[in-house]
Every structure is written in C-alpha cells, then in structure tokens.
Amino acid sequence: MTDLPQSSGERHIERIMEELDPSSERFQVLETAKKFKSSWVELGDRLLGVNNRNLYRDWGYGSFEEYCTREIRIKKETAQKLTLAYRFMEQHEPQLLARREEPRPLPDYRSIDLLRQAREEMGFSEQEYADLRKRVVEEERSHPTVLKQFKEVAGSRQEPVRDPAVAVKGALAAARRLETALAGVDGLSDGHREAVRGLVTHLENELEELAVTVEHG
C-alpha cells in the first residue's frame, strides 16, 4: 500500500496513545491506525464514524483532514479513499465485510475504490464491471493489475457515453461525497444539509426510474 505511516509516524501515534485512556474512542482509532498495514477496513470504518460525528473537534482539530494528516498521519486523499471504499463495501460487498476477522486479507482499498468509480462514476457496462470485480474480489489480483485493467477500459471509450444513467450516477456519487464533507462544516444550517440530502434522494429515485425504463424497454 501507499501513503502508510512510516516508522516516525508510528512513533508519533504511540506518543499520543501514551497520554490517552485505552478505553477512549480516540485511543482505539489510533490503535487501529497502527494496524493499517494488515487491515484497512477497520480504519475506514472508524474514520467514517469520526467524520460523521465530528469527533475530531472534541480532540482539538479544526477539520477532519487536519485530524487525519496530523494525528493519524495519512493524507487526506487516502482518508477519502478509505471512507468511500468502506461505505461502498457496506452497500455492495457486505460478504467481504463479513469475513473481516478472518486471516485471509481483504482486497486493497485502492482496488475497492476503483470498483466504486467504475460503478458510480465511470459508466462501466455491466460486463466490464463484472470483469473488474472478478479480478478484485474473486481472483484477488494485485492493485497494479486491477489498475491496469481499469485504465484500459476507461481509455477504450473513444466517445462520451450517451447512456443518461451514466450522468446520473456521476452526479449521485458527487452528491454523496458532498453530503459526507458537509458533516465536518461548522455553522452550516440544517436547511443546507437537508437540501443536499434531498438532492441525493432525488438522484437515487431518478436512477431507479431509468433502470425501470430500460428494463421495460
């Protein structure tokens, strides 16, 4: 994996842990970050909770990104991929989460994020997505191999995809990311949050309607 804490980062985490109650949630998140090399899933789960509940504010940080870079010692891009990949597995690959305690490692979070992009943003066909998923989930190919296939499929599109569902999927993915990001914004009115939630719901309904239209021709 890339962007993982180096030895100096691990020492930094340990120094913070020495000052905390081992039963506290902050301690547990840091402990999970130390195990990032062996399992990213638990860290993705915990970081999603930290962001959604704004816990980083209680711990003295002004933003989720600042917390991740200064305390957990991972880049904000990595934190975003971790949380999005975990949420994607919750929604679309729950059987993978069910085996999270097994010694067998789960797919690389970067490969899971490519699956998410293929499904939610890039407009892969059902067959293209199934082929990519097979490489990630069933064959457990390395991330460079998965990335190569992803780029080949994405690069093979000479013309923009005219399927209207593709644009809706891209907009829905962006709206969901915005909804997650707004959880960390101070002073934002409930009306603004509800507006974004309404947009997400509207796009979800529109996508369902498009699927029904295609099904019934």
Secondary structure, DSSP 8 states (H G I E B T S, - for coil): --S---HHHHHHHHHHHHTS-TTSHHHHHHHHHHTTTT-SHHHHHHHHHHHHTTHHHHTT-SSHHHHIIIII---HHHHHHHHHHHHHHHHH-HHHHTTTTSSS----HHHHHHHHHHHHTS---HHHHHHHHIIIIIS---HHHHHHHHHHHHHT--S----HHHHHHHHHHHHHHHHHHHTT-TT--HHHHHHHHHHHHHHHHHHHHHHHHHHH-
